[in-house]
Amino acid sequence: MRDHIIDFGPTAATLADTYVDEDAVLTYARAQSARTGVRAVGPSGGAALRLLAAALGAKAVAEIGTGTGVSGIYLLRGMRPDGILTTVDSEPVRQGFAREAYLAAGFAANRARFIPGRALDVLPRLADGQYDLVFCDADAAESQAYLAESLRLLRPGGMVCFEGVFQEGRLTDPALDDPRTRAVRELVQAVRESDLLLPALLPVSDGLLCAVRR
């Protein structure tokens, strides 16, 4: 896995990020993300999320980590016109920026359900087996717990996606064994070895780990 990730290289990654243009709304949301110190999904990762949501015909999507709305805009643009995005974040201020971005993108207020709070406190309140897609972009140290909750939330044939699994190159660096990097390595292995999941590791943005629930 390490050689393949290195061979992908920054040139190909840059090409993937510039393949799909971002409009003024996404540019604004991304700028807000930079100002608040939150890393947003890259353009190639966002485009992949939009594609996957469209391919699933997603009507119900759960997002762990609202940020300032970059990933949410991509997800909503791929979902069905009557789809609802349920998005969880511990920072209500960031959710306020996301709400503004969704409205500016032309989405009605009822297309997104904002739930403030720590993800592992909120997720148990969501209904079993009712979601087409769960997108995780929050605390990497809690990724295994997010996976367990995602398996409960997803319908059969639904998909879970984790953003940032390359950890800016830390994933494949044997010299690094900090708790966050170790948690992501364990996540990647758990998804690959699970009998309940059909996985793929997509080399977009900073690594998008996706898996279909059988």
Backbone as CSV, one residue per row, in Angstrom:
resi,resn,N_x,N_y,N_z,CA_x,CA_y,CA_z,C_x,C_y,C_z
1,MET,0.839,-1.204,0.000,0.000,0.000,0.000,0.867,1.244,0.000
2,ARG,1.987,1.199,0.730,2.834,2.379,0.855,3.362,2.816,-0.504
3,ASP,3.876,1.873,-1.316,4.438,2.229,-2.618,3.387,2.823,-3.546
4,HIS,2.191,2.269,-3.518,1.136,2.772,-4.396,0.759,4.200,-4.026
5,ILE,0.691,4.504,-2.723,0.344,5.856,-2.295,1.421,6.838,-2.718
6,ILE,2.696,6.446,-2.565,3.787,7.326,-2.961,3.785,7.525,-4.469
7,ASP,3.575,6.463,-5.238,3.583,6.557,-6.692,2.489,7.470,-7.226
8,PHE,1.371,7.581,-6.487,0.284,8.446,-6.949,0.785,9.864,-7.128
9,GLY,1.508,10.377,-6.148,2.260,11.612,-6.286,1.458,12.891,-6.282
10,PRO,2.142,14.015,-5.987,1.460,15.305,-5.899,0.955,15.826,-7.238
11,THR,1.619,15.463,-8.328,1.180,15.961,-9.634,-0.198,15.428,-9.992
12,ALA,-0.390,14.118,-9.812,-1.694,13.518,-10.102,-2.751,14.045,-9.141
13,ALA,-2.367,14.249,-7.888,-3.319,14.771,-6.911,-3.769,16.177,-7.284
14,THR,-2.842,16.991,-7.751,-3.184,18.350,-8.178,-4.112,18.324,-9.376
15,LEU,-3.843,17.428,-10.313,-4.721,17.296,-11.479,-6.133,16.931,-11.057
16,ALA,-6.266,15.994,-10.117,-7.592,15.586,-9.644,-8.306,16.748,-8.964
17,ASP,-7.567,17.565,-8.209,-8.179,18.692,-7.493,-8.595,19.821,-8.428
18,THR,-7.973,19.927,-9.589,-8.320,21.011,-10.513,-9.276,20.555,-11.621
19,TYR,-9.627,19.291,-11.619,-10.476,18.764,-12.689,-11.879,19.349,-12.636
20,VAL,-12.415,19.530,-11.439,-13.759,20.078,-11.276,-13.641,21.482,-10.683
21,ASP,-14.191,22.461,-11.383,-14.139,23.844,-10.898,-15.065,24.036,-9.697
22,GLU,-14.649,24.879,-8.769,-15.491,25.243,-7.634,-16.073,26.637,-7.864
23,ASP,-17.373,26.787,-7.586,-18.038,28.058,-7.809,-17.816,28.999,-6.627
24,ALA,-18.452,30.172,-6.686,-18.237,31.201,-5.668,-18.680,30.738,-4.287
25,VAL,-19.748,29.949,-4.209,-20.239,29.485,-2.911,-19.222,28.558,-2.249
26,LEU,-18.681,27.627,-3.005,-17.675,26.726,-2.455,-16.394,27.476,-2.102
27,THR,-16.025,28.430,-2.930,-14.832,29.228,-2.648,-14.997,29.980,-1.324
28,TYR,-16.194,30.547,-1.110,-16.471,31.256,0.132,-16.436,30.305,1.331
29,ALA,-17.095,29.152,1.194,-17.117,28.178,2.295,-15.708,27.690,2.607
30,ARG,-14.911,27.504,1.585,-13.535,27.053,1.801,-12.704,28.138,2.502
31,ALA,-12.941,29.396,2.141,-12.249,30.503,2.804,-12.643,30.582,4.280
32,GLN,-13.913,30.368,4.570,-14.363,30.357,5.964,-13.696,29.230,6.736
33,SER,-13.518,28.107,6.067,-12.855,26.971,6.699,-11.423,27.336,7.072
34,ALA,-10.721,27.997,6.158,-9.343,28.402,6.433,-9.292,29.397,7.589
35,ARG,-10.259,30.310,7.632,-10.266,31.326,8.689,-10.530,30.715,10.062
36,THR,-11.323,29.672,10.107,-11.635,29.045,11.396,-10.653,27.942,11.766
37,GLY,-9.676,27.689,10.895,-8.660,26.696,11.199,-9.112,25.261,11.046
38,VAL,-10.130,25.040,10.214,-10.647,23.687,9.990,-10.267,23.249,8.577
39,ARG,-9.708,22.069,8.463,-9.336,21.553,7.153,-10.568,20.984,6.452
40,ALA,-10.856,21.502,5.271,-12.008,21.027,4.501,-11.573,19.971,3.494
41,VAL,-12.508,19.133,3.084,-12.232,18.161,2.038,-11.791,18.891,0.771
42,GLY,-10.813,18.348,0.067,-10.333,18.956,-1.162,-11.344,18.843,-2.283
43,PRO,-11.135,19.596,-3.373,-12.076,19.548,-4.499,-12.271,18.142,-5.075
44,SER,-11.188,17.367,-5.188,-11.342,16.021,-5.753,-12.129,15.114,-4.819
45,GLY,-11.903,15.264,-3.517,-12.679,14.484,-2.558,-14.132,14.892,-2.545
46,GLY,-14.383,16.208,-2.647,-15.758,16.687,-2.715,-16.474,16.176,-3.949
47,ALA,-15.778,16.209,-5.086,-16.382,15.705,-6.319,-16.698,14.218,-6.215
48,ALA,-15.808,13.470,-5.530,-16.073,12.038,-5.333,-17.298,11.827,-4.452
49,LEU,-17.440,12.633,-3.407,-18.617,12.514,-2.543,-19.899,12.828,-3.319
50,ARG,-19.862,13.870,-4.131,-21.022,14.223,-4.951,-21.385,13.075,-5.889
51,LEU,-20.373,12.492,-6.508,-20.582,11.361,-7.420,-21.197,10.170,-6.695
52,LEU,-20.660,9.843,-5.526,-21.147,8.684,-4.778,-22.578,8.904,-4.289
53,ALA,-22.872,10.122,-3.816,-24.235,10.417,-3.373,-25.212,10.287,-4.532
54,ALA,-24.806,10.737,-5.712,-25.666,10.627,-6.893,-25.838,9.167,-7.315
55,ALA,-24.758,8.406,-7.287,-24.824,6.996,-7.691,-25.715,6.186,-6.746
56,LEU,-25.708,6.552,-5.481,-26.557,5.871,-4.499,-28.007,6.332,-4.556
57,GLY,-28.264,7.439,-5.266,-29.594,8.040,-5.202,-29.922,8.426,-3.777
58,ALA,-28.931,8.993,-3.087,-29.033,9.191,-1.644,-30.140,10.167,-1.262
59,LYS,-30.982,9.729,-0.354,-32.048,10.570,0.196,-31.743,10.985,1.633
60,ALA,-31.031,10.136,2.371,-30.678,10.425,3.757,-29.179,10.236,3.924
61,VAL,-28.488,11.307,4.276,-27.041,11.273,4.472,-26.724,11.839,5.854
62,ALA,-25.824,11.181,6.568,-25.335,11.681,7.848,-23.883,12.111,7.676
63,GLU,-23.570,13.277,8.207,-22.217,13.816,8.107,-21.672,14.055,9.515
64,ILE,-20.503,13.496,9.789,-19.835,13.693,11.073,-18.732,14.716,10.847
65,GLY,-18.971,15.943,11.281,-18.036,17.033,11.052,-18.568,17.979,9.991
66,THR,-19.398,18.941,10.400,-20.004,19.886,9.461,-18.960,20.802,8.850
67,GLY,-17.988,21.228,9.674,-17.054,22.246,9.211,-17.811,23.510,8.841
68,THR,-17.408,24.154,7.758,-18.102,25.366,7.305,-18.953,25.117,6.065
69,GLY,-19.185,23.845,5.743,-20.155,23.522,4.712,-19.618,23.069,3.377
70,VAL,-18.298,22.943,3.230,-17.737,22.541,1.936,-18.227,21.149,1.545
71,SER,-18.013,20.167,2.396,-18.427,18.797,2.067,-19.944,18.694,1.959
72,GLY,-20.650,19.443,2.799,-22.104,19.394,2.750,-22.669,19.870,1.428
73,ILE,-22.083,20.904,0.852,-22.536,21.393,-0.452,-22.342,20.315,-1.506
74,TYR,-21.173,19.686,-1.496,-20.936,18.614,-2.465,-21.936,17.474,-2.273
75,LEU,-22.172,17.084,-1.035,-23.114,15.990,-0.777,-24.523,16.356,-1.233
76,LEU,-24.981,17.548,-0.878,-26.332,17.973,-1.260,-26.484,18.051,-2.769
77,ARG,-25.434,18.436,-3.464,-25.515,18.529,-4.926,-25.569,17.165,-5.596
78,GLY,-25.169,16.115,-4.873,-25.284,14.775,-5.424,-26.540,14.046,-4.991
79,MET,-27.146,14.479,-3.898,-28.318,13.801,-3.347,-29.566,14.064,-4.180
80,ARG,-30.593,13.278,-3.921,-31.891,13.506,-4.547,-32.443,14.871,-4.153
81,PRO,-33.280,15.475,-4.997,-33.827,16.799,-4.678,-34.611,16.846,-3.372
82,ASP,-35.133,15.701,-2.927,-35.869,15.666,-1.672,-35.031,15.112,-0.530
83,GLY,-33.726,14.964,-0.766,-32.859,14.389,0.242,-32.571,15.344,1.395
84,ILE,-32.269,14.762,2.558,-31.963,15.556,3.756,-30.595,15.149,4.291
85,LEU,-29.761,16.151,4.519,-28.449,15.963,5.100,-28.526,16.228,6.600
86,THR,-28.177,15.228,7.394,-28.082,15.396,8.848,-26.610,15.573,9.186
87,THR,-26.263,16.745,9.717,-24.845,17.054,9.916,-24.571,17.425,11.362
88,VAL,-23.508,16.824,11.901,-23.185,16.924,13.324,-21.828,17.598,13.489
89,ASP,-21.750,18.548,14.419,-20.484,19.203,14.704,-20.515,19.741,16.134
90,SER,-19.360,19.743,16.767,-19.289,20.224,18.140,-19.255,21.743,18.243
91,GLU,-19.090,22.428,17.102,-18.973,23.890,17.102,-20.169,24.524,16.384
92,PRO,-21.132,25.060,17.113,-22.297,25.697,16.486,-21.935,26.868,15.578
93,VAL,-20.841,27.566,15.869,-20.432,28.696,15.020,-20.111,28.211,13.618
94,ARG,-19.382,27.116,13.527,-19.075,26.556,12.210,-20.352,26.128,11.499
95,GLN,-21.280,25.557,12.236,-22.546,25.161,11.612,-23.306,26.373,11.095
96,GLY,-23.159,27.509,11.769,-23.782,28.734,11.273,-23.225,29.135,9.922
97,PHE,-21.908,29.024,9.747,-21.301,29.311,8.446,-21.815,28.335,7.381
98,ALA,-21.932,27.063,7.764,-22.424,26.056,6.823,-23.865,26.346,6.414
99,ARG,-24.692,26.737,7.365,-26.091,27.061,7.069,-26.166,28.194,6.033
100,GLU,-25.356,29.227,6.232,-25.311,30.340,5.277,-24.868,29.860,3.901
101,ALA,-23.867,28.980,3.871,-23.357,28.479,2.596,-24.409,27.658,1.852
102,TYR,-25.154,26.812,2.585,-26.183,25.998,1.935,-27.276,26.879,1.330
103,LEU,-27.680,27.897,2.067,-28.704,28.812,1.548,-28.184,29.559,0.323
104,ALA,-26.925,29.996,0.389,-26.335,30.704,-0.751,-26.225,29.799,-1.975
105,ALA,-26.079,28.487,-1.729,-26.003,27.526,-2.830,-27.380,27.189,-3.403
106,GLY,-28.434,27.724,-2.799,-29.778,27.532,-3.324,-30.562,26.407,-2.698
107,PHE,-30.068,25.860,-1.591,-30.778,24.769,-0.940,-31.767,25.316,0.087
108,ALA,-32.967,24.787,0.082,-33.972,25.193,1.066,-33.502,24.824,2.466
109,ALA,-33.962,25.574,3.454,-33.525,25.365,4.832,-33.825,23.956,5.323
110,ASN,-34.892,23.338,4.811,-35.265,22.006,5.302,-34.457,20.872,4.666
111,ARG,-33.491,21.223,3.799,-32.649,20.178,3.201,-31.532,19.735,4.134
112,ALA,-31.282,20.489,5.200,-30.204,20.125,6.131,-30.709,20.198,7.565
113,ARG,-30.351,19.188,8.335,-30.678,19.147,9.762,-29.369,19.275,10.532
114,PHE,-29.205,20.381,11.240,-27.979,20.655,11.985,-28.147,20.198,13.441
115,ILE,-27.222,19.364,13.891,-27.256,18.910,15.278,-25.911,19.260,15.911
116,PRO,-25.898,20.222,16.838,-24.647,20.549,17.530,-24.363,19.551,18.632
117,GLY,-23.083,19.247,18.818,-22.715,18.337,19.888,-21.600,17.403,19.472
118,ARG,-21.054,16.712,20.456,-20.010,15.723,20.192,-20.625,14.541,19.450
119,ALA,-19.968,14.117,18.388,-20.543,13.103,17.500,-20.959,11.843,18.243
120,LEU,-20.125,11.356,19.144,-20.428,10.095,19.820,-21.549,10.227,20.842
121,ASP,-21.932,11.460,21.148,-23.121,11.682,21.970,-24.377,11.790,21.109
122,VAL,-24.212,12.309,19.894,-25.355,12.555,19.000,-25.734,11.313,18.195
123,LEU,-24.749,10.625,17.652,-25.030,9.522,16.723,-25.933,8.436,17.298
124,PRO,-25.804,8.061,18.568,-26.703,7.020,19.103,-28.176,7.408,19.063
125,ARG,-28.475,8.688,18.891,-29.869,9.127,18.831,-30.455,9.016,17.425
126,LEU,-29.603,8.743,16.424,-30.091,8.625,15.052,-30.601,7.206,14.794
127,ALA,-31.549,7.091,13.873,-32.253,5.829,13.655,-31.399,4.779,12.954
128,ASP,-31.569,3.530,13.363,-30.856,2.405,12.752,-31.280,2.212,11.301
129,GLY,-30.306,1.903,10.436,-30.575,1.439,9.086,-31.334,2.388,8.187
130,GLN,-31.258,3.692,8.450,-32.067,4.644,7.699,-31.248,5.555,6.783
131,TYR,-29.943,5.336,6.699,-29.089,6.261,5.946,-28.444,5.566,4.747
132,ASP,-28.389,6.311,3.664,-27.775,5.808,2.437,-26.262,6.000,2.441
133,LEU,-25.804,7.054,3.120,-24.387,7.404,3.122,-24.051,8.069,4.447
134,VAL,-22.911,7.691,5.018,-22.380,8.363,6.198,-20.983,8.857,5.845
135,PHE,-20.769,10.152,6.006,-19.466,10.749,5.716,-18.824,11.189,7.017
136,CYS,-17.589,10.730,7.256,-16.889,11.010,8.511,-15.670,11.882,8.242
137,ASP,-15.657,13.062,8.840,-14.518,13.972,8.720,-14.397,14.726,10.042
138,ALA,-14.031,13.987,11.076,-13.960,14.574,12.415,-12.713,14.038,13.113
139,ASP,-12.784,13.821,14.408,-11.631,13.422,15.192,-11.134,12.040,14.773
140,ALA,-9.938,11.993,14.167,-9.403,10.725,13.669,-9.231,9.702,14.781
141,ALA,-8.985,10.164,15.993,-8.788,9.238,17.111,-10.052,8.452,17.439
142,GLU,-11.213,8.958,17.005,-12.489,8.293,17.287,-13.026,7.536,16.068
143,SER,-12.186,7.334,15.076,-12.663,6.784,13.799,-13.252,5.387,13.931
144,GLN,-12.705,4.553,14.808,-13.260,3.214,14.978,-14.666,3.281,15.556
145,ALA,-14.894,4.207,16.473,-16.231,4.383,17.032,-17.187,4.918,15.977
146,TYR,-16.702,5.808,15.114,-17.544,6.307,14.020,-17.922,5.164,13.081
147,LEU,-16.985,4.270,12.826,-17.266,3.124,11.958,-18.374,2.258,12.557
148,ALA,-18.284,1.991,13.850,-19.303,1.166,14.503,-20.672,1.821,14.412
149,GLU,-20.743,3.125,14.645,-22.014,3.833,14.539,-22.512,3.846,13.101
150,SER,-21.604,4.003,12.147,-21.997,4.039,10.736,-22.625,2.725,10.296
151,LEU,-22.045,1.604,10.748,-22.604,0.305,10.392,-24.028,0.155,10.916
152,ARG,-24.297,0.738,12.060,-25.656,0.698,12.607,-26.594,1.614,11.824
153,LEU,-26.110,2.762,11.408,-26.966,3.745,10.738,-27.290,3.379,9.301
154,LEU,-26.375,2.678,8.631,-26.532,2.439,7.196,-27.535,1.339,6.876
155,ARG,-28.272,1.545,5.803,-29.082,0.478,5.227,-28.162,-0.488,4.482
156,PRO,-28.581,-1.728,4.235,-27.786,-2.604,3.379,-27.606,-1.960,2.001
157,GLY,-26.389,-1.953,1.508,-26.096,-1.284,0.248,-25.701,0.174,0.423
158,GLY,-25.791,0.685,1.659,-25.356,2.042,1.948,-23.836,2.106,2.051
159,MET,-23.311,3.317,2.125,-21.867,3.506,2.062,-21.374,4.405,3.184
160,VAL,-20.196,4.074,3.705,-19.509,4.932,4.669,-18.222,5.426,4.021
161,CYS,-17.885,6.702,4.255,-16.662,7.295,3.709,-15.923,8.041,4.808
162,PHE,-14.612,7.861,4.863,-13.753,8.565,5.803,-12.772,9.436,5.029
163,GLU,-12.722,10.714,5.352,-11.828,11.663,4.705,-10.517,11.775,5.484
164,GLY,-9.413,11.988,4.748,-8.134,12.295,5.369,-7.352,11.107,5.873
165,VAL,-7.585,9.914,5.316,-6.917,8.734,5.865,-5.434,8.668,5.501
166,PHE,-4.995,9.402,4.482,-3.559,9.429,4.199,-2.803,10.216,5.263
167,GLN,-3.531,11.067,6.008,-2.918,11.835,7.101,-1.697,12.613,6.617
168,GLU,-1.817,13.204,5.414,-0.735,14.001,4.828,0.588,13.235,4.811
169,GLY,0.506,11.946,4.501,1.684,11.103,4.391,2.047,10.344,5.649
170,ARG,1.406,10.657,6.774,1.765,9.989,8.025,1.334,8.525,8.050
171,LEU,0.282,8.193,7.305,-0.255,6.831,7.346,0.808,5.790,7.021
172,THR,1.674,6.090,6.063,2.638,5.102,5.580,4.047,5.340,6.100
173,ASP,4.194,6.242,7.054,5.521,6.510,7.619,5.728,5.626,8.847
174,PRO,6.597,4.608,8.750,6.776,3.676,9.871,7.368,4.326,11.114
175,ALA,7.964,5.505,10.951,8.561,6.177,12.102,7.518,6.853,12.985
176,LEU,6.305,6.974,12.466,5.254,7.660,13.206,4.296,6.649,13.821
177,ASP,4.064,6.786,15.124,3.157,5.875,15.810,2.379,6.621,16.896
178,ASP,2.001,7.857,16.595,1.210,8.633,17.536,-0.216,8.089,17.575
179,PRO,-0.991,8.382,18.620,-2.329,7.801,18.766,-3.254,8.069,17.578
180,ARG,-3.186,9.275,17.009,-4.064,9.606,15.890,-3.718,8.780,14.660
181,THR,-2.439,8.718,14.319,-2.020,7.940,13.150,-2.317,6.459,13.353
182,ARG,-2.062,5.965,14.558,-2.331,4.558,14.857,-3.820,4.256,14.721
183,ALA,-4.682,5.176,15.153,-6.129,4.979,15.045,-6.569,4.877,13.593
184,VAL,-5.978,5.714,12.727,-6.359,5.665,11.313,-5.862,4.379,10.669
185,ARG,-4.663,3.949,11.018,-4.156,2.672,10.488,-5.071,1.523,10.896
186,GLU,-5.503,1.543,12.136,-6.412,0.488,12.608,-7.745,0.551,11.890
187,LEU,-8.218,1.767,11.593,-9.459,1.926,10.835,-9.319,1.325,9.444
188,VAL,-8.246,1.693,8.741,-8.029,1.192,7.379,-7.998,-0.330,7.370
189,GLN,-7.322,-0.910,8.347,-7.241,-2.368,8.426,-8.602,-2.978,8.752
190,ALA,-9.322,-2.369,9.687,-10.624,-2.914,10.086,-11.612,-2.899,8.931
191,VAL,-11.615,-1.822,8.161,-12.527,-1.728,7.016,-12.161,-2.764,5.961
192,ARG,-10.877,-2.907,5.710,-10.424,-3.870,4.700,-10.765,-5.303,5.090
193,GLU,-10.719,-5.618,6.385,-10.895,-7.002,6.825,-12.325,-7.333,7.230
194,SER,-13.222,-6.342,7.250,-14.588,-6.588,7.700,-15.379,-7.408,6.685
195,ASP,-16.075,-8.416,7.167,-16.949,-9.219,6.310,-18.218,-8.458,5.930
196,LEU,-18.505,-7.367,6.631,-19.711,-6.593,6.369,-19.515,-5.514,5.322
197,LEU,-18.266,-5.298,4.899,-17.974,-4.146,4.055,-17.242,-4.545,2.776
198,LEU,-17.528,-3.806,1.705,-16.811,-3.937,0.438,-16.066,-2.618,0.234
199,PRO,-14.733,-2.592,0.478,-14.023,-1.323,0.590,-13.240,-0.915,-0.654
200,ALA,-12.899,0.379,-0.682,-11.956,0.929,-1.656,-11.307,2.156,-1.026
201,LEU,-10.016,2.318,-1.272,-9.275,3.485,-0.796,-9.002,4.373,-2.002
202,LEU,-9.670,5.512,-2.061,-9.594,6.391,-3.222,-8.516,7.449,-3.011
203,PRO,-7.580,7.602,-3.969,-6.504,8.583,-3.825,-6.943,9.978,-4.264
204,VAL,-7.942,10.522,-3.565,-8.417,11.882,-3.826,-8.279,12.691,-2.540
205,SER,-8.070,13.999,-2.684,-7.818,14.862,-1.536,-6.705,14.247,-0.680
206,ASP,-6.977,14.028,0.603,-5.976,13.425,1.471,-6.341,11.979,1.788
207,GLY,-6.947,11.309,0.803,-7.326,9.912,0.966,-8.760,9.763,1.422
208,LEU,-9.587,9.115,0.608,-10.989,8.903,0.928,-11.238,7.410,0.993
209,LEU,-11.443,6.901,2.193,-11.719,5.485,2.415,-13.226,5.263,2.366
210,CYS,-13.675,4.451,1.430,-15.108,4.210,1.248,-15.391,2.714,1.317
211,ALA,-16.584,2.380,1.789,-16.979,0.975,1.855,-18.480,0.858,1.803
212,VAL,-18.947,-0.116,1.040,-20.388,-0.416,0.961,-20.733,-1.453,2.017
213,ARG,-21.825,-1.209,2.720,-22.307,-2.174,3.702,-23.078,-3.279,2.981
214,ARG,-22.624,-4.498,3.144,-23.270,-5.632,2.453,-24.656,-5.880,3.015
